[in-house]
Every structure is written in C-alpha cells, then in structure tokens.
C-alpha cells in the first residue's frame, strides 16, 4: 500500500489549491479515505472524509463550504479542492486510508501574503 500526496505550495489568502493523493497496492473504490492536516505545534486533525462506493463526504466545521473531497477510482486518486484559503489553513496535509491506517508522507500548504 502506498499513498503519495502532491499539490501543496505557497498561496495567498483567498486563493485555491488542489491536493492529490495517488494510491497503489489496493482497490481504491473499496476503502474509505480521509484528509488530515497538522499545523506546527498542534495535533493532527481530520479535515475531510469520503466513503467507499457511495462517496458520501464529511468535513470539519472549519473547512465546510470551502473544501471539497472527491475520488477518481479509475485514476486511483483522491483529491482535496481547497478554496478561499486562510492563513489558519497552513499545515502539512496527509492522505489516509482508514482501514489499516495507512498514511502518505504529507504535502505542505502555506497560506500567506
């Protein structure tokens, strides 16, 4: 099992980024997937999740209405579209497969002017 995140970077407040998590070693459609983030000096927090098959989603209150999680099972990829970014969104973002608790290496998102 491998999860590889990409798409992070430096963006100004109000900007957008799309994170990708390319998966391998398992059938993506069979698993729930989540995005987490960890800011310096803070605990890792759940940002968004998506169920298998029906693709029902859930979000942290802090990102609801701004972030969208999605999946493309044919491309073995999970996405996190982040709009209206704020400085408090600055963190390392991690992709997670719920069953078995697999993690990617993370991608840094910095929101700053």
N, C-alpha and C positions, 0 to 999 in steps of 0.2 A: 504494500500500500504506500502510495506517495501522493502528497498534496503540495503543489507549488504555486505560491501566490505571486502576483505581479500587478503593476499598475499604480503603485504608490508614487508619491512625489511631493513637491512643494507647490501649494496652490494658495491663491489669495482668498480671504474671506468672501463668501458668496459664490465661489467657484465650484466646479464639479470634477469628480474623478470617477473612473470605473475600475474597480478591482476585479481581477480574475483569479480563479483557483482551478488549475488544471489537475485533474485526478488521474490516477492509474493504479492498476492492480486489483480493481474491483468494479462491479457494475453500478455506476453512479445512481441509476434510477431506483435501486433497491434501498437506498440509505437516506436518512435524514442528514442534513448538512447545516452548519452554523458558521457565522462570522462572529469573532470576538475581537476585542481590542484591549490594549494595555498601555496606559499613559505612564510617564515616569513617576515613580513613587506611589502608584495606585495599583489596586488589584485588577486582574483581568476581568472584563465584563462582557456579557453577552450582548451583541448588537442586533443580530437578526438570525432567524432560522427558517428553514424550508423543509417540509415533509417530503417523504418519498411518494412516488406515484401521483398523488393529487396536488402536490405543490402548494399546499396551504402554507402561508407565511405568518411570522410573528416578528415583532420589533420591540426594542427597548423604547420607553417613552421619550427618551432624549433624541431619538432619531426618527420617530414616527412622522411620516409625511415628507421626509427629506431623503431617506434612504430606501432603496428597493433591492431585495434579494431575488435572484432568479437562477434558473438552471437550464443548461442545454445538454441533455443526456447524450445526444448524438456526438457532441464535441467533448464529452466528459468534463464539463466545465461548469463551475458555479460562479456567479457574478455578484458584485455589490455595487450598484449605482449610487453614488453619493452626490447629492445636490445641495445647494445653499450651505456650503460648508462653513463651519465656525471654528475659531481658534481652539475651543474645547474639544473638537473632534481630533485634534492632534494625538497620535498614538501609533503603536505598531498594531497592524491588523492581521489576524490569524484566521485561517480556514480550519474547520474542524469537522471530522466525520464522527457522528455521535456514537455509533456502535463500534466499540473497540477503542474509542478515544484517541483517534489519530489526528495529528496536527501538522500544519505546514511550518515553514521557517519564519513566516511573517513578512510583511511589507510595510515600510514606514510611510505614514501620511503626516505631513506637516502643513498646517493652515496658518499662514502668517502674511502680513503685509510688509 
